Amino acid sequence: MSDQFILSIDQGTTSSRALAFARNGQVLGLGQSEFRQIFPADGWVEHDALEIWQTTLQVCRQVLDENGAENCAGIGITNQRETVVLWDRATSQPLANAIVWQDRRTAEFCDDLKMQGHEAMVSAKTGLLLDPYFSASKLAWLLDHIDGARARAEAGELAFGTIDSWLVWQLTNGQAHVTDASNAARTSLFNIHDNQWDEDLLALFNIPASLLPEVRDNAADFGHSEASVLGASLPICGMAGDQQAATIGQACFQTGMIKSTYGTGCFVLANTGTRAVASQNRLLTTIGYRLNGQTHYALEGSIFMAGAIIQWLRDGLQIIEKASQTQALAEQARADSQVVMVPAFTGLGAPHWAPNARAAIFNMTRDTGRAEIVRAALEAVSLQTADLMQAIGDDMAAAGLDVPPHLRVDGGMVANDWLCQNLADMCDCPIDRPEITETTALGAAMLAMLQLGWFANLQDLAANWALQSQFEPSMDAAHRAAKKHIWQLAINRVLHDDKLN
């Protein structure tokens, strides 16, 4: 077993990655390939599902070639959630581009359902809100806007899946149409309490049940890759949506433990155990993981723009060449600068849920430079996180659960020490950065390890987690309060002004 590794597929919003993990969680190999972001209209975001598959296949073959396919014991998969693919069962070809989780084209449709009084039912069954973020409205849009799609779906000719299902379908040459409980929970079609696709939700969104994949535990038999695809027939035995996978990779297995992942967006998840806690602060109640048929739930706050802000600074404004420059620039910014950025490029997520909000930068003066804008971008990530931490703490306290004392962080952005310190200052709690920050891919690998019997239980897995750095709050309360006051004023301006058209 010492030479064996798990191939972890980490299919994200901007790139497809494959990593080889040893039993102790160490990364033995990594391949990464970016793919196109497609913006057909204002607020629309699409991906080419075939390009996602080809980049995934490329990086998997790279890692297997470098580490020996004969040493690979199995595959774990983690993926961008909510993104919708609709494909032909016979040809395995998508009918259209995938509609990405960031896409807002169904905002009016969701608003109409709210006006009709359906949100209470949706929330009670799914733990989610009526928002274009989730999969159901996107799938309904595809069925209504592709000629003949609805009739073909009702005839059983089409298949729907989030990216996990799409990848397994391709890996198995169409032999397995499956998903896991954590991804199913993000569709607005899955009842998280009885763990089944829900007839009332399918009727509300007008979705034929024949489209849906089979839902399995997060550590389960998801089929075997075809030897012709990867050069070996490998068991697919672990799967979770990216934020749930990061929760597992961060070993947040105890009730009250909380993590925040900084990728394209930022997502804070707090483990609430076997109890589904209903939020009073417009957070999401979701499935954290399901193992051996037992469901563990989480409260989640979703921020749509985190690393994507830095990508915009690089590719849009072109004021940086690479993300690693942001720490030095933030340190160079004027200490008295009150520049504040509200990164509502694709609307605002929790706790506002304002799909039509748009981004803005406030308080610029003639001496505002790129350093001040970069610092405002990083501070926006911290301030959004602080808002979520407050809401989660209030919800957990109301449910009689302990308020989380520490925040475990991961994702590419947390390599930035300035950001981690600013997170500690804005959230007013210690920030724990682990030794292994590839926690999303690691979580998928850990699920595969569980299914393969490498570990007996979650407690054995947790022993691999180790702290690299802890950042303690150092900002005085008055300064923190002033920062938050300006932030709230800016948020209110964005929410109340809406789009200027």
C-alpha positions in Angstrom: 0.0 0.0 0.0 2.9 2.4 0.6 3.5 2.9 -3.1 -0.2 3.3 -3.9 -1.9 6.6 -4.5 -5.3 8.1 -5.0 -6.0 10.0 -8.2 -8.0 13.0 -7.1 -9.9 15.0 -9.8 -10.5 18.6 -8.8 -12.7 20.1 -11.5 -13.1 23.8 -10.7 -14.6 26.9 -12.1 -11.5 28.1 -14.0 -9.3 25.0 -14.3 -9.3 21.2 -14.2 -6.8 19.7 -11.9 -5.6 16.2 -11.0 -3.5 15.3 -8.0 -1.9 12.1 -6.7 -2.2 11.7 -3.0 -0.3 9.3 -0.8 -1.9 7.7 2.2 -0.6 10.4 4.5 -2.1 13.2 2.4 1.1 14.3 0.7 0.8 15.4 -2.9 2.9 13.2 -5.2 2.0 14.8 -8.5 -0.2 17.6 -9.9 -1.5 18.6 -13.3 -3.6 21.6 -14.1 -5.2 23.1 -17.2 -7.3 26.3 -17.4 -10.2 26.5 -19.8 -12.4 29.2 -21.3 -14.9 31.3 -19.5 -17.8 32.1 -21.8 -19.9 35.2 -21.2 -22.7 35.3 -23.9 -24.7 38.1 -22.3 -24.8 40.3 -19.2 -24.9 38.0 -16.2 -24.5 34.8 -18.2 -21.6 32.5 -17.6 -21.0 29.3 -19.5 -18.4 26.5 -20.0 -17.9 24.1 -22.8 -18.6 20.8 -21.1 -16.4 18.9 -23.7 -13.5 21.3 -23.0 -14.0 20.5 -19.3 -13.8 16.8 -20.1 -10.8 17.2 -22.3 -8.8 19.2 -19.9 -9.7 16.8 -17.1 -8.6 13.8 -19.2 -5.4 15.6 -20.1 -4.3 16.3 -16.5 -5.4 12.8 -15.3 -3.3 11.1 -17.9 -0.4 13.4 -17.0 -0.5 12.5 -13.4 -1.0 8.8 -14.1 1.9 8.7 -16.5 4.2 10.5 -14.0 3.3 8.3 -11.1 2.4 5.0 -12.8 -1.2 4.0 -13.4 -0.4 0.6 -11.9 0.1 2.3 -8.6 -3.2 4.1 -8.6 -5.7 2.4 -6.2 -8.7 4.5 -7.1 -10.2 7.8 -8.0 -11.9 10.6 -6.0 -13.7 13.4 -7.6 -14.6 16.9 -6.4 -16.2 19.5 -8.6 -17.6 23.0 -9.0 -21.2 22.6 -7.7 -24.6 23.7 -9.3 -23.2 23.9 -12.8 -25.6 22.2 -15.2 -24.8 19.8 -18.1 -27.5 18.3 -20.3 -26.4 15.6 -22.7 -27.6 12.9 -25.2 -27.5 9.5 -23.6 -26.8 7.8 -27.0 -23.9 10.0 -28.2 -22.6 11.4 -24.8 -22.6 14.8 -26.5 -23.8 17.9 -24.6 -26.8 19.7 -26.1 -25.4 23.1 -25.2 -22.7 24.8 -23.1 -22.9 24.1 -19.4 -24.6 26.8 -17.4 -22.2 27.8 -14.6 -23.2 28.3 -11.0 -22.3 32.0 -11.3 -24.9 32.5 -14.1 -27.8 34.8 -13.3 -30.0 34.4 -16.4 -32.9 32.8 -14.4 -33.2 35.6 -11.8 -36.6 36.7 -13.2 -37.8 33.1 -13.2 -36.8 32.6 -9.6 -38.3 35.9 -8.6 -41.6 34.8 -10.2 -41.6 31.6 -8.1 -41.0 33.7 -5.0 -43.9 36.0 -5.8 -46.1 32.9 -6.2 -45.1 31.9 -2.6 -43.0 28.8 -3.4 -39.8 29.7 -1.6 -41.0 28.4 1.8 -41.6 24.9 0.4 -38.3 24.9 -1.5 -36.4 26.0 1.6 -38.1 23.5 3.9 -37.2 20.6 1.6 -33.8 21.6 0.3 -32.4 24.1 2.8 -31.8 26.4 -0.2 -33.3 29.7 -1.3 -35.0 30.4 -4.6 -32.0 31.8 -6.5 -30.4 31.3 -10.0 -27.3 30.0 -8.2 -28.8 26.6 -7.9 -29.2 24.0 -10.6 -33.0 23.5 -11.1 -33.8 26.8 -12.8 -30.8 26.4 -15.1 -31.9 23.0 -16.1 -35.4 24.2 -16.7 -34.0 27.0 -18.9 -32.1 24.6 -21.1 -35.2 22.4 -21.5 -37.3 25.4 -22.5 -34.7 27.0 -24.8 -33.2 24.1 -26.8 -35.5 22.9 -29.6 -37.0 19.6 -28.8 -35.1 19.2 -25.5 -38.1 18.8 -23.3 -39.8 16.2 -25.5 -36.5 14.3 -25.8 -36.1 14.5 -22.0 -39.6 13.1 -21.4 -38.8 10.3 -23.8 -35.7 9.3 -21.7 -33.2 10.3 -24.4 -31.3 12.9 -22.3 -29.3 12.9 -19.1 -28.7 15.8 -16.6 -25.9 16.1 -14.2 -23.7 18.5 -12.3 -20.0 18.2 -13.3 -19.4 15.2 -11.1 -22.0 13.2 -13.0 -20.7 14.4 -16.3 -17.2 13.3 -15.5 -18.2 9.9 -14.3 -20.3 9.4 -17.4 -17.3 10.1 -19.5 -14.8 8.1 -17.4 -17.1 5.0 -17.6 -18.1 5.5 -21.2 -21.7 6.0 -20.2 -22.0 3.0 -17.9 -22.7 5.1 -14.8 -25.1 7.9 -14.4 -24.6 8.8 -10.7 -24.0 11.7 -8.3 -23.4 11.9 -4.5 -25.6 13.4 -1.8 -23.6 16.6 -1.4 -23.9 17.5 -5.1 -27.6 16.4 -5.3 -28.3 18.7 -2.3 -27.3 21.8 -4.4 -29.8 21.2 -7.3 -33.0 22.4 -5.5 -34.5 19.1 -6.6 -33.3 16.9 -3.7 -35.0 16.6 -0.3 -32.1 16.8 2.2 -34.2 15.3 5.0 -35.4 12.1 3.3 -32.4 12.0 0.9 -34.5 11.5 -2.3 -35.3 13.4 -5.4 -38.5 15.2 -4.6 -41.7 14.9 -6.7 -43.0 18.3 -5.6 -39.7 20.0 -6.5 -39.6 18.2 -9.9 -43.1 19.4 -10.6 -42.4 23.0 -9.5 -39.4 23.3 -11.9 -41.1 21.0 -14.6 -38.1 18.6 -14.6 -38.7 15.0 -15.9 -37.4 12.4 -13.4 -35.9 10.4 -16.2 -33.1 13.0 -16.5 -31.8 12.5 -13.0 -28.7 10.5 -11.8 -28.7 7.9 -9.0 -27.7 9.4 -5.7 -25.1 7.6 -3.6 -23.1 8.2 -0.4 -19.9 10.3 -0.6 -17.8 7.2 -0.2 -19.3 4.6 -2.5 -18.9 2.5 -5.7 -19.4 5.0 -8.5 -18.3 2.6 -11.2 -14.9 1.9 -12.9 -13.1 4.0 -15.5 -12.8 2.3 -18.8 -9.3 1.1 -19.5 -9.4 2.8 -22.9 -10.0 6.2 -21.2 -7.2 6.4 -18.6 -5.1 3.4 -19.6 -6.4 1.4 -16.6 -9.7 0.4 -15.2 -9.8 2.2 -11.9 -12.5 2.3 -9.2 -14.2 5.6 -8.7 -14.9 5.5 -5.0 -15.2 9.0 -3.5 -17.1 12.0 -4.6 -18.2 15.4 -3.1 -19.0 18.9 -4.2 -15.9 21.1 -3.8 -17.0 22.8 -0.5 -18.0 19.6 1.1 -14.8 18.0 0.0 -12.9 20.9 1.5 -14.8 20.4 4.8 -13.6 16.8 4.8 -10.1 17.7 3.8 -10.0 20.2 6.7 -11.1 17.3 9.0 -14.1 19.4 10.2 -15.9 16.3 11.5 -17.0 17.5 14.9 -20.2 19.6 15.4 -19.3 23.3 15.5 -16.1 23.0 13.4 -16.0 25.5 10.6 -13.9 26.1 7.4 -13.7 28.7 4.7 -12.3 27.9 1.2 -11.0 30.7 -1.0 -11.1 29.7 -4.6 -13.1 31.4 -7.4 -15.6 32.2 -4.7 -15.5 31.9 -0.9 -17.6 29.3 0.9 -17.9 29.0 4.7 -19.3 25.7 6.1 -20.0 24.9 9.7 -20.7 21.3 10.7 -24.0 21.0 12.6 -23.8 17.2 13.0 -26.8 15.0 12.2 -29.2 18.0 12.8 -30.3 20.2 9.9 -30.3 23.7 11.4 -32.6 26.2 9.7 -31.0 29.6 9.3 -32.6 32.8 10.5 -30.0 34.8 8.5 -30.5 33.6 5.0 -27.7 31.1 5.1 -28.1 27.7 3.5 -28.8 24.4 5.2 -27.0 21.7 3.2 -25.7 18.2 3.4 -22.1 18.2 4.6 -21.5 14.5 3.8 -23.3 11.2 3.9 -21.4 8.1 4.9 -22.9 4.6 5.5 -26.3 6.1 5.0 -26.0 8.7 7.8 -26.3 12.3 6.8 -24.3 15.1 8.5 -25.5 18.6 7.8 -23.9 22.0 7.5 -24.7 25.7 7.5 -23.2 27.4 4.5 -22.5 31.0 3.5 -21.7 31.5 -0.2 -19.6 34.4 -1.6 -19.6 34.4 -5.4 -16.3 36.4 -5.9 -13.1 35.8 -4.0 -10.2 34.6 -6.1 -12.2 35.7 -9.2 -11.7 39.3 -8.0 -7.9 38.8 -8.2 -8.4 37.2 -11.6 -10.3 40.3 -12.7 -7.5 42.6 -11.4 -5.1 40.5 -13.5 -7.0 39.9 -16.7 -9.6 42.7 -16.6 -7.9 45.8 -15.1 -4.4 44.4 -15.8 -3.0 46.1 -12.8 -1.2 42.9 -11.6 0.6 40.2 -13.6 0.1 37.4 -11.1 -1.8 36.8 -7.9 1.3 36.5 -5.8 1.8 40.3 -6.2 -1.2 41.1 -4.1 0.5 40.7 -0.7 3.2 43.2 -1.4 0.8 45.6 -2.9 -1.6 45.4 0.0 1.3 46.1 2.4 2.3 49.1 0.3 -1.2 50.7 0.3 -1.7 53.9 2.2 -2.7 53.2 5.8 -5.4 55.8 5.8 -7.0 54.8 2.5 -10.8 54.2 2.8 -11.2 52.7 -0.7 -13.8 49.9 -0.5 -14.8 47.4 -3.1 -18.1 45.6 -3.3 -17.4 42.7 -5.7 -20.9 42.1 -6.9 -19.8 41.2 -10.4 -22.3 38.3 -10.5 -24.7 39.6 -7.8 -24.3 39.2 -4.1 -24.7 35.8 -2.3 -25.3 35.2 1.4 -26.7 36.9 3.4 -28.0 39.3 0.8 -29.0 37.1 -2.1 -29.2 40.0 -4.6 -28.7 38.6 -8.1 -29.1 41.9 -9.8 -26.6 43.8 -7.7 -23.5 45.0 -9.5 -19.9 45.7 -8.4 -18.6 49.1 -7.3 -15.6 50.8 -5.9 -16.1 53.7 -3.5 -14.0 56.4 -1.9 -11.3 56.7 -4.6 -9.3 60.0 -4.7 -6.6 61.3 -6.9 -3.9 59.5 -4.9 -5.7 56.1 -5.2 -3.4 53.7 -7.0 -3.3 50.0 -7.7 -2.0 49.2 -4.2 -5.2 50.7 -2.7 -7.4 48.9 -5.1 -5.7 45.6 -4.5 -6.0 46.0 -0.7 -9.7 46.9 -1.1 -10.1 43.7 -3.1 -8.5 41.6 -0.4 -10.4 43.4 2.3 -13.7 42.7 0.5 -13.0 39.0 0.8 -12.3 39.4 4.6 -15.3 41.6 5.2 -17.7 39.2 3.4 -16.2 36.4 5.4 -16.8 38.3 8.6 -20.5 38.9 7.7 -20.9 35.1 7.1 -19.1 34.3 10.4 -21.5 36.6 12.3 -24.5 35.0 10.6 -23.3 31.5 11.2 -22.5 32.3 14.8 -25.9 33.7 15.4 -27.7 30.7 13.8 -25.6 28.2 15.8 -26.1 30.0 19.0 -29.9 30.1 18.4 -29.8 26.3 17.8 -28.0 25.7 21.1 -24.7 24.9 19.4 -21.3 26.3 20.3 -20.2 29.3 18.3 -17.0 28.3 16.4 -13.9 29.6 18.1 -11.5 29.2 15.2 -11.8 29.3 11.4 -9.8 26.8 9.3 -9.0 28.3 5.9 -7.8 26.8 2.6 -7.6 27.5 -1.1 -5.1 29.3 -3.3 -5.7 32.7 -1.7 -4.6 31.7 1.8 -0.9 31.5 0.7 -1.2 35.3 1.2 -0.2 36.0 4.8 -1.6 39.6 4.6 -5.0 38.2 3.7 -4.9 35.6 6.5 -4.0 38.3 9.0 -6.8 40.6 7.7 -9.2 37.7 8.0 -8.3 37.3 11.7 -8.7 41.0 12.2 -12.0 41.3 10.5 -13.5 38.1 11.9 -12.0 38.7 15.3 -11.0 35.1 15.7 -7.9 32.9 15.1 -7.4 31.8 11.5 -5.8 28.3 11.2 -4.0 27.5 8.0 -3.1 23.8 7.6 0.1 22.3 6.3 -1.8 20.8 3.3 -3.8 23.6 1.7 -5.0 21.4 -1.2 -7.9 20.5 1.0 -10.6 20.3 -1.7 -8.7 17.6 -3.7 -7.6 16.0 -0.5 -11.1 15.6 0.7 -12.1 13.7 -2.4 -9.0 11.5 -2.0 -9.9 10.9 1.7 -13.4 9.7 0.7 -11.8 7.3 -1.8 -9.4 6.1 1.0 -12.4 5.4 3.3 -14.2 3.4 0.6 -11.0 1.4 -0.1 -10.5 0.6 3.6 -7.3 2.5 4.0 -8.9 4.2 7.1 -11.5 2.8 9.4 -13.3 6.0 10.1 -13.3 9.8 10.1 -11.3 10.0 13.3 -8.5 8.1 11.8 -8.5 10.5 8.8 -8.5 13.5 11.1 -5.1 12.4 12.5 -3.5 13.6 9.2 -4.6 17.2 9.7 -1.8 19.5 10.9 -1.5 23.2 11.6 1.0 25.2 9.6 0.3 28.8 10.8 -2.2 30.5 13.1 -3.1 34.2 12.7 -4.4 35.9 15.8 -6.5 39.1 15.7 -4.3 42.2 16.2 -6.6 45.1 15.0 -8.1 47.2 17.8 -11.9 47.1 18.1 -12.4 50.8 17.1 -10.5 50.3 13.8 -12.4 47.1 13.1 -15.7 48.8 13.7 -14.8 51.7 11.4 -13.9 49.3 8.6 -17.1 47.4 9.0 -19.1 50.7 9.1 -17.7 51.8 5.8 -18.3 48.4 4.3 -21.9 48.3 5.3 -22.5 51.8 3.8 -21.0 50.5 0.6 -23.1 47.4 0.6 -26.2 49.4 1.2 -25.4 51.7 -1.7 -25.0 48.7 -4.0 -28.2 47.0 -2.8 -30.3 50.2 -3.0 -28.9 51.6 -6.2 -29.1 48.3 -8.1 -28.1 48.5 -11.8 -27.9 51.9 -13.4 -30.3 51.2 -16.2 
